[in-house]
Amino acid sequence: MTLMMRTGSEPSTARSPLRMRFWFSVWGLVWAAFGTVAFALAGRAGWAVACGVLLVVVAADLAWVVHRIRQGPHYQPGRDIPPYDPPDAS
């Protein structure tokens, strides 16, 4: 078993999983919309409101993720961009 050497700069060079979070948000948006409509048609107003609130939260998260992805490779590097060295503490 081979262990990778830790450099101590992992939190500074970590990459955010924005693409995965984008697809989870899309999945959540679809299910929250479906739940809102299904519970509204079934006459369950409380559950429809709960799903509607969840729909708004997921839509806001999706908008934030899209905003971060559009900021470019400094904030969300692609697989072909190696991690950059952390800034000096001096």
Summary of the structure (lengths in Angstrom):
residues: 90
radius of gyration: 19.5
end to end distance: 37.0
largest distance: 62.7
contacts: 179
relative contact order: 0.17
helix: 60%
strand: 0%
